[in-house]
Amino acid sequence: MAQLQKCTDKRNALVQATMELVNNNGFHAAPMSKIAKMANVSPGTIYLYFENKQDLVNQVYLEVKSVFTAYAFETYDPKMPVEQGFEVIWKRIAEFKLNKCQEAMFLAQCDNTPIIDEPIRQEGIKHLQPLLDLWKRGKEEGSIKPLSDYILYAYTVNPLSFLMLMQQRGVFKIGKKELESAYLAAWNSIKSE
């Protein structure tokens, strides 16, 4: 049992080191040797858990995406009215991005650069299925504009990454009032007139 915990700890240390290095230095400036050193493991240990650097980053992406979406949909019920469901999901996403900054920044880096393999990116999108289903229902009911899911995501979720970065830099503080204003701006951008 202690051996299993030791393996889990090493793997978790590699995941954390990967996120931190990619967030601070970018994908190309995060060599395996630096990741191993930061995780306090030998470079060869990485290959016990991951095939190569690409596999490491892909797997970290899927793990973080899974944690993110589990959090985002935890209090959502698919039977909720569209607007209420969207508000619940959006506010949970905002809470995650503002409170789990390292994970959120890593996802933003991965979503905005070509560092993740396309099949892995598509697998990551599947984690968002409850939101995509909600949007589909909203479009069918006429409560959401008939726009591409990519446009809906760009106007509603992507701005949260920008706000998170501005808060990280200390140029904008997101309190309750700002969060509510951001939510209303997101909802108003996609709701049907």
N, C-alpha and C positions, 0 to 999 in steps of 0.2 A: 504494500500500500504506500509506503514511504517512497519507494522507487517511482511509482506512478505519479505521486504528487511532485516529485523532483522533475520529472519529464514535463508535466503540465506547467510548472513554474518556469522552466527553461523556454518552453514554447511561448508562454505568455510574455516573457521578457523579450523574446525576439519580435513578437507582434508589437509591443510597446515601442521598442527601439526603431522598428521600421516606420511606424507612424511618425514618431518624433523626427527622425532624419528626413523622411520624405517631406514632412510639413516645413521643416526649417531650411532644408538644402535642395529640395527637389529630388526626383527619382534618380537622375544620372549622378548626382553628387552624394549618393547613399550606397557606397559599395558594400559588398557582403562583409568585408573585413571590419568596416566601421560599425555595421549593424551588430556583428558578433561582439566587438569590443564594448559597445554601449550596453548590450544585453548581458555582458560579463560571462560569455561562453566562448569556447574555442570555435574558430571559423568552421571547422569540420562538423560541429554539432548542428549547424544550420541544415546540413544535407541529410540529417536524420529525420527532419520534419518537412523539408521542402526540396523539390528537385533542383531548383536554381532561383536566381533573384526574381525572375518573372513569375514563377510559381508562388514564391513568397508574397510578392505584392498582390497577385491575384487572390490568393487565399485570405490575406489580411483584409482586402477589399470586401470579399464575400462575408467574412465574419463580422466586420463592422457594419456592413449593410444589413445583415440579419439582425444585429442588436438594435440598430437604428429603427428598422421597420417594426420589430416586435414592440419597441417603446411607442412608436407613432400610433400603432393600431390597438394598443392594450385596452383603452377605454372606449373604443369605437364599436358600435353595434350596426351591422349592415341594414337593420330595420329602421334606423333613424331617418328622419326626413333629410333630404340632400343638404340643405343649408346647415342644419345642426351637425350632421356627420362631417361635413367639410370643416366646420369650425373646430370640432373636437380633434380631428386629424391635424389640421394646420397648427393649432396651438400646441399639440404634443410634439410636432416636428420642431416648432420654434423653441420649445422648452429643451428638447434634446440638443439642438444646435447651440443654444446659449449656455447650457450647463455641461455639455460634453464636447468642449471646443476642440480638443485634439482629434477626437473621432470625426467630428463634423468637418474640420478642416481637411482631414485626410480624404474623406468622401468627396469634398468639393474639388480637391486636387485631382482625384481620380476621374470625376465626372467631367472636368474641364480640360483634361489633357489626354493624349492617346496612350497613357502608360498601362492601361488595363486591356487585356485581349478582348476582342469583340464578343466571342462566345460567353466570356465571364461577365462582361457588361450586360449582355442580354439576360443572363441568369440573375444578375443583380436587379434588373428591371422587374422581373417576376415577383420580387419581394414587395413591390409597390402595388400589386394586383388589387388589394381592397380600395385603394385610392382611384385606380383606373376604372374599376367597376362602379364606384360612386359617380365618377365623372360621366361614364356611359349612361348610367341611370338618369343623371341630371340632364344630359343632352336629350335623352328620349322623352323625359317629362317636360322639357322646355325650360327648366330652371337654370341651366348652364348653356352658355353660347356654344354653338356647334363648331368648336375649334379643335385642332389637333391636340392630342394629349401633350405633345412637346411644347406647344404654345401655352397650354394651361399650366404646365409645370414651370415654364419660364416666367410666367407672370405671377405665380402664386408662391412657389417654393424657392426658386433661385434667389429672389430678393433677400430671403433670410440669411443666405450665405454672405451676402454683401453687408447686411446689418451686423452679423456676427463679427466679420472682419473689422468693421468700423469700431465696434465695441472693444475688440481685442487691442486695437491701436489706441484706444482711449479718446477718440474724437466724438463718440456718440454713446450715450448711455441709454440702454433699453429698459425702461421701467414699464409698469402696467399700462400707463396711458399710451406710450409709444407702441407697445405691443398690440394694443387694441386698435390703434390707428393703422398699423401695418396690416393687421388682419382684415379690417374693413376695406383697405385699399386692395388687398388680394381678392377678397370676395367680390367687390364691386367691379373688378377688372374682368371677371369671368361670368358673373350672373347675367341672365337674359334680362332685357329691359322690360 
